[in-house]
Amino acid sequence: MKRKDLEPIKKQVTLLSRFRAKVITFFETSNAWGVFIMGSTFVLMLGSAYMFYILHNDFSQFRIERRESWIGMFFLVVGTALFLFKAGFFVFSFIRYFRYKAISSVSDEELPTCTVIVPAYNEGKQVWNTLMSLANSNFPEQKLQLFAIDDGSVDDTWQWIKKAKERLGSKLTIHKQEKNMGKRHALYHGFKKGKGDIFVTVDSDSEVNTDTLRNLVSPFKTNKACGAVAGNIRVLNNKKELLPKMLDVSFVLSFEFVRSAESTLNSVLCTPGALAAYKREAVFGCLESWINQTFMGVPSDIGEDRALTNMILKQGYHVLFQRNAFAYTNVPEKYTGLYKMFIRWGRSNVRENLEMSKYVFTNFRKRGKWGGRLLFVNQSLRILMSYPLLLFMLFFVLTHPLLFLSSTFLSILILTTFPVLFYAKRYNLSESFWAYSYSVLYTFGLFWITPYAIATANKSGWLTRNLPNKK
C-alpha cells in the first residue's frame, strides 16, 4: 500500500484518538459523571415504569388479591397494616414538620458558658480547620472553652493540634491520650475536665458556621427541660466525589425533615457526633453508665452519640433539634467506607432500640411520653421488617426478576420524589436529583445493611478507622 493511501487512515485514527481523549476528559470531571449518572438513573426508572405497566398483570399468578389464598391473606393483612401505619406516620411527620420552628439565638448576656470538645484520631490537618472554624465563632470569648483531645493518633494530628494551640493560646485546651482508647473515652475525658455549663461535641472532620454555637445552645435558655440539642449536619466534601453528593441530599431529609418533626415531640432520637450540645447536669446524670456501657458483656465502643441521647431521654429531659446550627462534615467517598459507616450506625440503632424498649413505655417523663413511643415503634418496625422484606425481595427476584426490577424502580421513582422536592425547595433543584441515585444505590447496594447489623449487633469496632486518610 502506497504512503498516500495511508493518509486517510492516519487521519481517521487521529480523529478517533482525539475523540477518545475528549470523552475521557469529559468523564473524568465529577460534574460530567453526575449528569451521566442522574440522567441514566432517571431514564432507567421511566423505562421500568413502562415495563411495570406491561407486566403488572403478572401479579395475578401470586393470587395476592384472593383472601382464600393463605399467602394472599398474609399480604393483605400485613401489607395493609404496614402501609396504613407508614402512610399515617409520614402524614403525621409532615404536619409536625410545619409546626417546627428553630429557636433564634439569645443575647450574649444570656448565653451559657460552653465547653466544645473535639476528639481527634488520625485526622491530620483537618483538625486545624475544625478548630479554626470553632475559634471564629461569634460567641463571647469569656464564655467559651475549646478542648481538643488527640486519641492516640499515629499521624501528625497532634502536631496540628499544637499548632492550633500556638495560634489560639488560652482559648484552646489540649490533651493527648497515651494510646488509642476510642472516641467515647476521649469525650469522657472532655466531660470530666470541661468547665462549661453546656458541653458541645464536634467531630474533628467537621467545620461550623460563625453563628452555629450560639444557635445550638440557645434552646437550653428557652426550655429548662432541654437536656440535649442536635445540630444540622451537611456534607463538607461534596464538591467532587459522587457518594458525598448523594449523602448530602440524604442528610437534608434526615435532619431538616425527620429531626424537625422529632423535635416538636421533644424526642430527637440521636444527637449526631458531628455537632451536638448537652446540659452538664444531664451528662453527669448518666456519665458513668455511659462510659461503662456494655452489650452482651462486651464494652460498647460504637454509637456513643445515640447511647448518650438515649440515656438523656431516659432521665426525662427533652432532646431538640436546631435547624439553624450547621456543621459540615466529611463522609466516605468510596463504597467500602460507606457500607462500614452504615453497619456501625445500624448496630448502634439495634442496641439502643433494645435499651429504649426498657423505659419508653414507663413513666419516664411527666408529659409528652407518647411522642417518643411513636418514634420508637416506627424505628423498631423498620428494623424488624428488614428480614421479611429481604425474603420478599429474594422471592420475587427468583420467581419474576423483570417484574421485581420494574416495580422496584417504579417505587423508587414515586417515593423518592418527596426528598427531591424537599431538597429543591430548601436548596437547589439540580442537586436534588441525587436523591434518585442514592435511593437506587441504597436499594440495590445497601439493602443488606440492617439484616447484617441485627445479626452482628454484638460485634464492636469502628470499622472505618483503618481506611486511608484522604484529608
Salt bridges, closest charged atoms under 4 A:
ASP58 OD2 - HIS400 NE2 2.68
GLU68 OE2 - ARG66 NH2 2.71
ASP108 OD1 - ARG214 NH2 2.79
GLU123 OE2 - LYS471 NZ 2.88
ASP150 OD2 - LYS176 NZ 3.29
ASP151 OD2 - ARG465 NH1 3.73
ASP203 OD1 - LYS183 NZ 2.61
GLU241 OE1 - LYS334 NZ 3.95
ASP248 OD2 - ARG234 NH2 2.82
GLU256 OE1 - ARG426 NE 2.75
GLU304 OE2 - LYS183 NZ 3.34
GLU355 OE2 - LYS358 NZ 3.13
